Amino acid sequence: MKSIEKRLKKVLMDYGIDQNKISKDSDYYFDLNLDMLDLMGLAKKIKNEFLVSIPDNEILRMERISDTIFFLEKKSNSTIYHC
């Protein structure tokens, strides 16, 4: 079973984000230069990888990678499929 962090990093890299820019503290907007449309597209890939629903209001609250990890960890006990 891969950790949430490793799986998320793979999703981010598959989305085209440089692995050297990926850290828990990376800000999607300022550090990774993503805009809202990019974040919505990334959220779709995260949903597909983790088989989880992410409400739009949650996506809007995710400013850093750590926010996404926290959200996924909260969901992990009930809805995330682990490979």
C-alpha positions in Angstrom: 0.0 0.0 0.0 1.4 3.4 -1.0 1.2 6.3 1.4 -1.2 9.1 0.5 1.7 11.5 0.2 3.5 9.3 -2.4 0.3 8.7 -4.4 -0.5 12.4 -4.4 3.1 13.2 -5.5 2.7 10.8 -8.4 -0.6 12.5 -9.4 1.0 15.9 -9.2 4.0 14.8 -11.4 1.6 13.1 -13.9 -0.2 16.5 -14.1 3.1 18.0 -15.2 4.4 19.5 -11.9 8.1 19.4 -11.5 8.9 16.9 -8.7 11.5 19.4 -7.2 8.7 21.9 -6.5 6.5 19.4 -4.7 6.6 19.5 -0.9 4.0 19.5 1.8 4.4 23.3 2.1 4.1 24.0 -1.6 1.3 26.5 -2.4 -0.7 25.5 -5.5 -1.0 29.1 -6.6 2.3 30.8 -5.7 4.8 27.9 -5.7 3.3 25.7 -8.4 1.9 28.5 -10.5 -1.6 26.9 -10.8 -4.8 28.8 -11.3 -8.3 27.8 -10.3 -8.9 25.9 -13.6 -5.7 24.0 -13.1 -6.7 23.2 -9.5 -10.1 21.9 -10.7 -8.4 19.7 -13.3 -5.9 18.4 -10.7 -8.8 17.7 -8.3 -10.4 15.5 -10.9 -7.2 13.5 -11.2 -7.0 13.2 -7.4 -10.6 12.0 -7.3 -9.8 9.3 -9.9 -6.7 8.2 -8.1 -8.2 8.1 -4.6 -11.8 7.2 -5.6 -13.1 10.0 -3.4 -15.5 12.8 -3.8 -14.1 16.3 -3.2 -16.8 19.0 -2.9 -16.0 22.3 -4.7 -15.9 24.2 -1.4 -13.2 21.8 -0.2 -11.2 22.3 -3.4 -11.4 26.1 -2.9 -9.9 25.7 0.6 -6.9 23.7 -0.6 -4.1 26.2 -1.0 -1.2 23.9 -0.1 -0.3 20.3 -0.8 -0.6 19.7 3.0 -4.2 20.8 2.8 -4.9 18.1 0.3 -3.0 15.5 2.3 -5.0 16.4 5.4 -8.3 16.1 3.4 -7.3 12.8 2.0 -6.2 11.5 5.4 -9.6 12.5 6.9 -11.3 10.5 4.1 -9.0 7.5 4.3 -10.8 5.8 7.1 -14.0 5.6 5.1 -13.8 6.1 1.4 -10.3 5.9 -0.1 -9.4 2.7 -2.0 -5.8 1.7 -1.2 -3.8 -0.1 -3.9 
